[in-house]
Amino acid sequence: MTPTTFPRRALLALALPALLIAAACGGGEDAGDESVAAVIKGLDNPFFQTMRDGMTDQADRSDIDVEIQAAQSITDTTGQGERLSAVAQQPFGCFVVNPISGNNLIQGLAQVAAQDVPIVNIDQPIDDDAAQTADVSVDTYIGTDNVEAGALAGEQMIELVGEGKVAIIGGVAGDQTSNDRIAGFTEAAEDTLDLLPVVAADWNRQQALTTANDLMTANDDLAGIFTANDDMGLGAARAVANAGKSDDVRVISLDGNEEALQAVADGALDATVAQYPYAIGQLGLQACEQLMAGEEVPEEVAAPVALITPDNAETAIERFPEPVEDFDNPLD
């Protein structure tokens, strides 16, 4: 396998409309059996904006058509399902799906599976039991090992706070991505740190700010906060700064979006574990391209992760949205 460096692309503004997202390089009425439909989470989160950019760049590079539909928000399970059901009635040659939950896209995927069209699952795994019940077979899963990513955060928290008391702020209660990140963090840190019970903040920055304030009020000796995504991490970091405790309470998050990378470089955030949604988007399109050509692809493809600290934050910013280091791409 040859190391691959993914090209840069500027992160688009957060204010982009999320209801009907992108028809990149064609799609829509011209969609055919050599084109790709992608249904992703909401563009109210920069992580999924960057994922979309990876898809559109890869489509340009490969000269294939891709139509990208996004949920109205990262919690819009019903709307996302409706978008997939709509495009499932069109003659696409491959589908890339990034579900909000393990089962909210099952109905639309059953339509796709009945047509024997390849399905590439990225970032958030489809629930195995629900897929089997609906006779849905996924050709490949591409995503971050969230347990590994959480473990990197746990190891770094130990490095920063020693044996202190640490709070954990999760995403939506029951969400598998949040659960996996928290599991990795806990497994790495529970024998060393005094971990408080997990509190959910629904992936929301303002809610995490409020939650962090409550945690600091209830725990005068709090030494650290781990959040399951960057948006919540930035909210928690703001709460810590507002309380004048930036030297006492360390904040580590997970995602590696551009704002978080800059916050690490500026000292507002102590670390983030970077995933690379741009690479995940590219890999999803690459997998579809190979599947449409009748080629085999691995059952699972692990996307890269990297710990970003003040020591490498500037490099990470310079290389964004591509990984801070090259990685071996099994789809090349």
DAQUITA-V292253 format. One record per residue. N is the residue number from 0. PSI is psi in radians with two decimals (* if undefined). D_CENTER is the distance of its C-alpha to the mean C-alpha in Angstrom with 1 decimal. Layout:
n=N psi=PSI d_center=D_CENTER
n=N psi=PSI d_center=D_CENTER
This chain:
n=0 psi=2.43 d_center=24.4
n=1 psi=2.34 d_center=24.3
n=2 psi=2.44 d_center=22.0
n=3 psi=2.32 d_center=20.0
n=4 psi=2.13 d_center=19.3
n=5 psi=2.45 d_center=17.0
n=6 psi=2.81 d_center=18.7
n=7 psi=2.70 d_center=17.9
n=8 psi=2.34 d_center=17.1
n=9 psi=2.47 d_center=17.4
n=10 psi=2.23 d_center=14.8
n=11 psi=2.85 d_center=16.3
n=12 psi=2.59 d_center=17.5
n=13 psi=-0.35 d_center=15.8
n=14 psi=0.10 d_center=18.9
n=15 psi=2.44 d_center=18.4
n=16 psi=2.43 d_center=19.5
n=17 psi=-0.13 d_center=17.0
n=18 psi=-0.89 d_center=19.6
n=19 psi=2.06 d_center=20.3
n=20 psi=-1.53 d_center=17.9
n=21 psi=2.45 d_center=18.8
n=22 psi=1.71 d_center=21.3
n=23 psi=2.37 d_center=20.9
n=24 psi=0.62 d_center=23.7
n=25 psi=-2.47 d_center=25.6
n=26 psi=-2.81 d_center=24.7
n=27 psi=-2.21 d_center=26.0
n=28 psi=-0.43 d_center=29.7
n=29 psi=0.06 d_center=29.8
n=30 psi=2.46 d_center=27.2
n=31 psi=-3.01 d_center=28.6
n=32 psi=0.04 d_center=28.2
n=33 psi=0.27 d_center=26.9
n=34 psi=2.87 d_center=24.1
n=35 psi=2.40 d_center=20.5
n=36 psi=2.34 d_center=18.9
n=37 psi=2.31 d_center=15.2
n=38 psi=2.03 d_center=14.0
n=39 psi=3.07 d_center=10.5
n=40 psi=3.10 d_center=9.3
n=41 psi=2.56 d_center=11.2
n=42 psi=0.22 d_center=11.6
n=43 psi=-0.13 d_center=12.6
n=44 psi=2.23 d_center=9.4
n=45 psi=-0.41 d_center=9.4
n=46 psi=-0.75 d_center=5.8
n=47 psi=-0.37 d_center=6.9
n=48 psi=-0.78 d_center=10.2
n=49 psi=-0.61 d_center=9.5
n=50 psi=-0.80 d_center=8.1
n=51 psi=-0.72 d_center=11.4
n=52 psi=-0.68 d_center=13.4
n=53 psi=-0.69 d_center=12.7
n=54 psi=-0.83 d_center=14.0
n=55 psi=-0.64 d_center=16.9
n=56 psi=-0.73 d_center=17.9
n=57 psi=-0.65 d_center=18.0
n=58 psi=-0.74 d_center=20.0
n=59 psi=-0.77 d_center=22.4
n=60 psi=-0.65 d_center=22.8
n=61 psi=-0.10 d_center=23.5
n=62 psi=0.83 d_center=25.5
n=63 psi=2.69 d_center=24.0
n=64 psi=2.42 d_center=23.4
n=65 psi=2.32 d_center=20.0
n=66 psi=2.16 d_center=19.7
n=67 psi=2.14 d_center=16.4
n=68 psi=2.43 d_center=16.4
n=69 psi=2.62 d_center=13.9
n=70 psi=2.80 d_center=14.4
n=71 psi=-0.52 d_center=16.3
n=72 psi=3.04 d_center=13.8
n=73 psi=-0.01 d_center=10.8
n=74 psi=0.13 d_center=13.6
n=75 psi=1.20 d_center=15.8
n=76 psi=-0.73 d_center=16.0
n=77 psi=-0.81 d_center=19.5
n=78 psi=-0.68 d_center=19.1
n=79 psi=-0.72 d_center=16.2
n=80 psi=-0.69 d_center=18.6
n=81 psi=-0.65 d_center=21.4
n=82 psi=-0.75 d_center=19.7
n=83 psi=-0.75 d_center=19.2
n=84 psi=-0.62 d_center=22.8
n=85 psi=-0.84 d_center=24.1
n=86 psi=-0.37 d_center=22.8
n=87 psi=-0.31 d_center=23.6
n=88 psi=-0.02 d_center=27.2
n=89 psi=2.74 d_center=27.1
n=90 psi=1.11 d_center=27.9
n=91 psi=2.69 d_center=24.7
n=92 psi=-0.22 d_center=24.8
n=93 psi=2.60 d_center=21.2
n=94 psi=2.33 d_center=18.3
n=95 psi=2.20 d_center=14.5
n=96 psi=2.37 d_center=12.7
n=97 psi=1.37 d_center=9.3
n=98 psi=2.65 d_center=11.0
n=99 psi=-0.65 d_center=10.6
n=100 psi=3.07 d_center=12.7
n=101 psi=-0.35 d_center=14.3
n=102 psi=0.05 d_center=17.3
n=103 psi=-0.25 d_center=17.1
n=104 psi=0.09 d_center=17.2
n=105 psi=-0.74 d_center=19.9
n=106 psi=-0.81 d_center=22.8
n=107 psi=-0.65 d_center=21.7
n=108 psi=-0.54 d_center=20.7
n=109 psi=-0.64 d_center=24.2
n=110 psi=-0.74 d_center=25.6
n=111 psi=-0.80 d_center=23.8
n=112 psi=-0.60 d_center=24.9
n=113 psi=-0.38 d_center=28.4
n=114 psi=0.01 d_center=28.6
n=115 psi=0.75 d_center=27.6
n=116 psi=2.40 d_center=24.8
n=117 psi=2.53 d_center=22.1
n=118 psi=2.18 d_center=18.7
n=119 psi=2.10 d_center=15.5
n=120 psi=2.16 d_center=12.7
n=121 psi=2.58 d_center=9.1
n=122 psi=-1.02 d_center=5.9
n=123 psi=2.05 d_center=7.8
n=124 psi=2.50 d_center=11.3
n=125 psi=2.44 d_center=14.3
n=126 psi=2.18 d_center=17.0
n=127 psi=-0.80 d_center=19.6
n=128 psi=-0.76 d_center=22.6
n=129 psi=-0.67 d_center=21.8
n=130 psi=-0.76 d_center=21.3
n=131 psi=-0.72 d_center=24.6
n=132 psi=-0.65 d_center=26.4
n=133 psi=0.07 d_center=25.5
n=134 psi=0.75 d_center=26.4
n=135 psi=2.24 d_center=23.0
n=136 psi=2.15 d_center=22.3
n=137 psi=2.32 d_center=19.0
n=138 psi=-0.60 d_center=19.9
n=139 psi=2.63 d_center=16.9
n=140 psi=2.28 d_center=13.5
n=141 psi=2.10 d_center=11.1
n=142 psi=3.07 d_center=8.1
n=143 psi=2.51 d_center=7.7
n=144 psi=1.65 d_center=10.6
n=145 psi=-0.48 d_center=9.3
n=146 psi=-0.77 d_center=13.0
n=147 psi=-0.74 d_center=13.8
n=148 psi=-0.75 d_center=11.3
n=149 psi=-0.62 d_center=12.9
n=150 psi=-0.67 d_center=16.2
n=151 psi=-0.71 d_center=16.0
n=152 psi=-0.71 d_center=15.6
n=153 psi=-0.74 d_center=18.5
n=154 psi=-0.69 d_center=20.6
n=155 psi=-0.62 d_center=20.3
n=156 psi=-0.71 d_center=21.1
n=157 psi=-0.75 d_center=24.2
n=158 psi=-0.64 d_center=25.1
n=159 psi=-0.63 d_center=25.1
n=160 psi=-0.07 d_center=26.7
n=161 psi=-1.94 d_center=28.7
n=162 psi=0.50 d_center=29.6
n=163 psi=3.11 d_center=28.7
n=164 psi=2.28 d_center=27.4
n=165 psi=2.35 d_center=23.7
n=166 psi=2.67 d_center=21.8
n=167 psi=2.16 d_center=18.4
n=168 psi=2.02 d_center=16.5
n=169 psi=3.05 d_center=14.1
n=170 psi=-2.40 d_center=12.1
n=171 psi=2.30 d_center=13.9
n=172 psi=2.26 d_center=16.6
n=173 psi=-0.17 d_center=16.2
n=174 psi=2.31 d_center=12.5
n=175 psi=-0.69 d_center=11.8
n=176 psi=-0.83 d_center=8.4
n=177 psi=-0.78 d_center=10.3
n=178 psi=-0.75 d_center=13.4
n=179 psi=-0.73 d_center=12.3
n=180 psi=-0.74 d_center=11.2
n=181 psi=-0.67 d_center=14.5
n=182 psi=-0.77 d_center=16.4
n=183 psi=-0.76 d_center=15.7
n=184 psi=-0.81 d_center=16.6
n=185 psi=-0.79 d_center=19.6
n=186 psi=-0.65 d_center=20.9
n=187 psi=-0.51 d_center=21.0
n=188 psi=-0.27 d_center=22.5
n=189 psi=-0.45 d_center=24.6
n=190 psi=-0.19 d_center=27.8
n=191 psi=-0.73 d_center=27.9
n=192 psi=2.73 d_center=26.4
n=193 psi=1.70 d_center=27.6
n=194 psi=2.26 d_center=24.5
n=195 psi=2.81 d_center=24.8
n=196 psi=2.57 d_center=23.6
n=197 psi=2.39 d_center=20.1
n=198 psi=2.28 d_center=20.0
n=199 psi=2.43 d_center=17.4
n=200 psi=0.29 d_center=16.6
n=201 psi=0.55 d_center=14.4
n=202 psi=0.24 d_center=11.5
n=203 psi=2.29 d_center=14.4
n=204 psi=-0.85 d_center=15.8
n=205 psi=-0.68 d_center=19.4
n=206 psi=-0.64 d_center=19.3
n=207 psi=-0.62 d_center=18.0
n=208 psi=-0.83 d_center=20.8
n=209 psi=-0.76 d_center=23.3
n=210 psi=-0.74 d_center=22.1
n=211 psi=-0.69 d_center=22.4
n=212 psi=-0.80 d_center=25.8
n=213 psi=-0.72 d_center=26.9
n=214 psi=-0.72 d_center=25.9
n=215 psi=-0.64 d_center=27.8
n=216 psi=-0.70 d_center=30.7
n=217 psi=-0.27 d_center=30.9
n=218 psi=1.57 d_center=30.5
n=219 psi=-0.45 d_center=32.6
n=220 psi=0.31 d_center=31.8
n=221 psi=2.28 d_center=28.0
n=222 psi=-0.33 d_center=26.8
n=223 psi=2.76 d_center=23.0
n=224 psi=2.22 d_center=19.9
n=225 psi=2.29 d_center=16.6
n=226 psi=2.57 d_center=13.7
n=227 psi=-0.09 d_center=10.5
n=228 psi=2.97 d_center=8.6
n=229 psi=-0.66 d_center=10.2
n=230 psi=-0.78 d_center=11.7
n=231 psi=-0.61 d_center=13.5
n=232 psi=-0.70 d_center=14.4
n=233 psi=-0.62 d_center=16.1
n=234 psi=-0.78 d_center=17.9
n=235 psi=-0.72 d_center=19.1
n=236 psi=-0.66 d_center=20.2
n=237 psi=-0.72 d_center=22.1
n=238 psi=-0.73 d_center=23.8
n=239 psi=-0.77 d_center=24.8
n=240 psi=-0.75 d_center=26.2
n=241 psi=-0.56 d_center=28.1
n=242 psi=-0.03 d_center=29.6
n=243 psi=0.50 d_center=30.8
n=244 psi=0.41 d_center=29.1
n=245 psi=-0.47 d_center=26.9
n=246 psi=-0.19 d_center=29.2
n=247 psi=-0.52 d_center=29.1
n=248 psi=2.02 d_center=25.6
n=249 psi=2.47 d_center=22.7
n=250 psi=2.19 d_center=19.2
n=251 psi=2.36 d_center=16.2
n=252 psi=-2.95 d_center=12.5
n=253 psi=2.20 d_center=9.2
n=254 psi=-0.86 d_center=6.5
n=255 psi=0.60 d_center=9.4
n=256 psi=2.92 d_center=9.6
n=257 psi=-0.69 d_center=13.2
n=258 psi=-0.68 d_center=14.8
n=259 psi=-0.69 d_center=13.8
n=260 psi=-0.74 d_center=15.1
n=261 psi=-0.64 d_center=18.2
n=262 psi=-0.65 d_center=18.6
n=263 psi=-0.77 d_center=18.7
n=264 psi=-0.62 d_center=21.2
n=265 psi=-0.15 d_center=23.2
n=266 psi=0.08 d_center=23.3
n=267 psi=-0.50 d_center=21.8
n=268 psi=2.38 d_center=18.9
n=269 psi=-0.55 d_center=19.9
n=270 psi=2.76 d_center=16.9
n=271 psi=2.60 d_center=13.1
n=272 psi=1.99 d_center=11.4
n=273 psi=2.20 d_center=9.6
n=274 psi=3.01 d_center=6.8
n=275 psi=1.43 d_center=7.7
n=276 psi=-0.50 d_center=5.9
n=277 psi=-0.81 d_center=9.7
n=278 psi=-0.68 d_center=10.8
n=279 psi=-0.76 d_center=8.7
n=280 psi=-0.77 d_center=10.2
n=281 psi=-0.79 d_center=13.5
n=282 psi=-0.65 d_center=13.6
n=283 psi=-0.76 d_center=13.3
n=284 psi=-0.66 d_center=16.2
n=285 psi=-0.74 d_center=18.1
n=286 psi=-0.76 d_center=18.0
n=287 psi=-0.73 d_center=19.4
n=288 psi=-0.76 d_center=21.9
n=289 psi=-0.71 d_center=23.2
n=290 psi=-0.69 d_center=23.3
n=291 psi=-0.43 d_center=25.3
n=292 psi=0.04 d_center=27.6
n=293 psi=0.23 d_center=28.3
n=294 psi=2.74 d_center=26.8
n=295 psi=2.61 d_center=25.1
n=296 psi=2.74 d_center=21.6
n=297 psi=2.63 d_center=20.3
n=298 psi=-0.56 d_center=19.3
n=299 psi=2.49 d_center=16.1
n=300 psi=2.09 d_center=14.5
n=301 psi=2.14 d_center=12.7
n=302 psi=2.71 d_center=10.4
n=303 psi=2.70 d_center=11.7
n=304 psi=2.74 d_center=11.0
n=305 psi=2.45 d_center=13.5
n=306 psi=2.19 d_center=15.1
n=307 psi=2.11 d_center=16.0
n=308 psi=3.09 d_center=19.2
n=309 psi=-0.38 d_center=22.0
n=310 psi=-0.54 d_center=23.4
n=311 psi=0.18 d_center=20.9
n=312 psi=-0.71 d_center=19.1
n=313 psi=-0.71 d_center=21.4
n=314 psi=-0.72 d_center=20.8
n=315 psi=-0.68 d_center=17.0
n=316 psi=-0.75 d_center=17.7
n=317 psi=-0.64 d_center=20.2
n=318 psi=-0.21 d_center=18.0
n=319 psi=2.40 d_center=14.9
n=320 psi=0.13 d_center=12.9
n=321 psi=2.78 d_center=14.2
n=322 psi=2.62 d_center=13.9
n=323 psi=-0.42 d_center=16.4
n=324 psi=2.64 d_center=18.2
n=325 psi=2.69 d_center=18.9
n=326 psi=2.78 d_center=17.8
n=327 psi=2.11 d_center=19.6
n=328 psi=1.94 d_center=18.2
n=329 psi=-0.19 d_center=19.8
n=330 psi=-0.03 d_center=19.7
n=331 psi=* d_center=21.9
